[in-house]
Structures are given as structure tokens and as C-alpha cells.
Amino acid sequence: MSTATISMTDGQFTRLRDIIYERSGIDFQPAKKYLLESRLGRRLQELEMEDYDQYIMFITIGPYRDDEFQEMFNRITINETSFFRNEPQLSVFENHALPAVLDARADAKRIRIWSAACSSGEEPFTLAMILHRTLGVRLMDWRIEILGTDISGKALEIANSGVYSSYAVRSTPKLMLDRYFTEKNGHYELDPEIRSMVSFETMNLKDRMAARRHGQWDVIFCRNVLIYFDEKMKKQVVQTFHDQLADDGWLFIGHSESIRDLDVAFEPVDIPEGFCHRKVGCNPAGAGLKLSA
Ligand SMILES: C[S@@+](CC[C@H](N)C(=O)[O-])C[C@H]1O[C@@H](n2cnc3c(N)ncnc32)[C@H](O)[C@@H]1O
């Protein structure tokens, strides 16, 4: 196979960019043209296509267009993640959100957590480990539902395998690593009990109906994906979270992401360790928290 790069004209870039935006809400700025070119160039070679016009036809009107869309997303999305990513936020979850939810759901004994855009599953599994450690033997009294969703089927294949590289566990505290993983030939296999606490599903955040099918959540994590969306898509996604979050629920977005200007009824919660959001007017339960101005 030739390794020569197939170049993308500005017109082809604009058409691909529009198609990607239309389907996923991911906003590829012109400065990212090189990224599309490098990630899709190899795909064109595999398909023995000579230029991007052929590829654009293939993903818009070809009989395999839906499969190819999935393949394209697998290649163009940035799946960077790790277990115990952003420890301060996780401590807000563990020390504030979780106690409040356990308290509020003490009668129903049911907790529902959605990790949206979870990539290869490290985030929802991290939340499962925190819950497992917090609840201990009380775990059997509770119905725990943790759902991880992502647009990339390839990333979810890793999640479903439960086997990770040493890079994926690089931020995992030693105690948790020893307790919940088994090392085999340089790979880390997750404890079956933790695996059984999480289910995975392919979901495009653009698809509001898909989100609605799952009903209401007590906690939603959606970290480090809003940065890839434009304002319109960001607002639509955050509105979906608002619709699908219980009135006393908790929303966690990435620490470098902001939803302040979106005109969606969430307010940041003032916690020294990290930050999260709750619905406007929600009375913070339990931990004596203030909604910041
Ligand atoms: C950088 S990863 C973040 C993973 C994890 N939330 C974390 O913070 O570690 C971004 C993920 O967003 C997913 N993604 C991008 N656009 C999406 C969309 N429209 N719907 C669902 N997932 C999407 C990508 O496939 C990728 O796995």
C-alpha cells in the first residue's frame, strides 16, 4: 500500500466538515484540516480510493454509508481518557454528590449514573470503584445502574473487554489498582464485580431521543467532549442533560469546560476541591453547599 498522503482540497474539507457536524455536532475548525487529512488518508488507502470526492460519495450515498460513518468517527474522535482522571472532581463526587444522593435515595435504594461520551469506559468504571468502596457490604442493598455511552463503537469494545494498558491505569491510586485489577503480561484486567456494575451503549449525543429513552439520572458525567462542539450543539446537549437529570441531581463537566453562557438552568456549586453543577433553584442536599453566584 502506498504511504503517499492523499491531499484534501479546501472544498472537500468544508464538505466533510459539514457532514461530520451534521451527524455528530463535532466542529472541525479549518486549523484542524491537517488532523482530518492525516486520520482519513489511511482510510482512503485501505478503500483504494484516489481522492476525497470518492470518499464523500461513499459516506453520503453509498450502501455502506452508516457503517462507514461509524468507521470514520472511530478514526476522527479523540478518545483520550484514563482511570481516576481529574482527582479533585472525583473527590467532589465521592465526598459531596455521592453522600447527598445516598441520603436522598435512602428509601428507594436506587442510584442511576450516566457517563456520557465515556470513551473506552475508564470514567464509569472509576465511578463504580468509588461506589463499591463507599458502600462496601451495603452494596447488595442498592440497585446501582451505571451507563457508559459513546459515539465510538471501537472505544466501547475496549470498555466491554475490561482489559486495559498500563497507560490507562497511570493515575489509579495503588490501593485501587491492587484491589480492583489483576495484572497479566503488562495488561490490567478489571475485577468482574466492577465490570458487572456498568453497562455500555453506543449513543450519539446529538440524538436527544436516545437520551430520553433512559429516563432520569441522579448523576451525569460528561467530561472533555463539550470542547469539540460549537455553541449550538453544546447548548442542545446541556439542555438534554437538564431534561434527563433529577431535580436534585449532579452534573459534572470537564474542568476546562464552561456552560456559563449557554442560558441553560444550571449553576456551578461552590466547593473548594473542584467543581460541578446543579439545577438552578435546587436546594443543595446534605453537605451544606452554596450555589456560587
Ligand atoms: C476526550 S474523550 C473523553 C472521555 C471521558 N469523558 C474523559 O473525560 O476521560 C471524548 C469522547 O467523546 C466522544 N464523542 C465525540 N462526539 C460525540 C458525540 N456526538 N456523541 C457521543 N460521544 C461523542 C468521543 O468518541 C470520545 O470518546
The ligand as an SDF file (V2000), in Angstrom:
LIG
                    3D

 27 29  0  0  0  0  0  0  0  0999 V2000
  -11.6600   13.0130   25.1630 C   0  0  0  0  0  0  0  0  0  0  0  0
  -12.8270   11.7190   25.2800 S   0  0  0  0  0  0  0  0  0  0  0  0
  -13.4480   11.9680   26.9100 C   0  0  0  0  0  0  0  0  0  0  0  0
  -13.6370   10.6850   27.6730 C   0  0  0  0  0  0  0  0  0  0  0  0
  -14.0500   10.8400   29.1530 C   0  0  0  0  0  0  0  0  0  0  0  0
  -15.3160   11.5210   29.2790 N   0  0  0  0  0  0  0  0  0  0  0  0
  -12.9930   11.5620   29.9510 C   0  0  0  0  0  0  0  0  0  0  0  0
  -13.1570   12.7470   30.2600 O   0  0  0  0  0  0  0  0  0  0  0  0
  -11.9690   10.9680   30.2580 O   0  0  0  0  0  0  0  0  0  0  0  0
  -14.1390   12.3560   24.2390 C   0  0  0  0  0  0  0  0  0  0  0  0
  -15.1170   11.2860   23.7960 C   0  0  0  0  0  0  0  0  0  0  0  0
  -16.2570   11.9340   23.2330 O   0  0  0  0  0  0  0  0  0  0  0  0
  -16.7870   11.0760   22.2340 C   0  0  0  0  0  0  0  0  0  0  0  0
  -17.6950   11.8530   21.3660 N   0  0  0  0  0  0  0  0  0  0  0  0
  -17.3920   12.8230   20.4820 C   0  0  0  0  0  0  0  0  0  0  0  0
  -18.5110   13.2850   19.8840 N   0  0  0  0  0  0  0  0  0  0  0  0
  -19.5550   12.5880   20.4130 C   0  0  0  0  0  0  0  0  0  0  0  0
  -20.9690   12.6040   20.1930 C   0  0  0  0  0  0  0  0  0  0  0  0
  -21.5310   13.4180   19.3050 N   0  0  0  0  0  0  0  0  0  0  0  0
  -21.7220   11.7340   20.8990 N   0  0  0  0  0  0  0  0  0  0  0  0
  -21.1600   10.8810   21.7990 C   0  0  0  0  0  0  0  0  0  0  0  0
  -19.8320   10.8300   22.0440 N   0  0  0  0  0  0  0  0  0  0  0  0
  -19.0420   11.6720   21.3540 C   0  0  0  0  0  0  0  0  0  0  0  0
  -15.5310   10.5530   21.5360 C   0  0  0  0  0  0  0  0  0  0  0  0
  -15.7640    9.3650   20.8210 O   0  0  0  0  0  0  0  0  0  0  0  0
  -14.5800   10.3700   22.7210 C   0  0  0  0  0  0  0  0  0  0  0  0
  -14.5870    9.0470   23.1820 O   0  0  0  0  0  0  0  0  0  0  0  0
  1  2  1  0
  2  3  1  0
  2 10  1  0
  3  4  1  0
  4  5  1  0
  5  6  1  0
  5  7  1  0
  7  8  2  0
  7  9  1  0
 10 11  1  0
 11 12  1  0
 11 26  1  0
 12 13  1  0
 13 14  1  0
 13 24  1  0
 14 15  1  0
 14 23  1  0
 15 16  2  0
 16 17  1  0
 17 18  1  0
 17 23  2  0
 18 19  1  0
 18 20  2  0
 20 21  1  0
 21 22  2  0
 22 23  1  0
 24 25  1  0
 24 26  1  0
 26 27  1  0
M  CHG  2   2   1   9  -1
M  END
$$$$
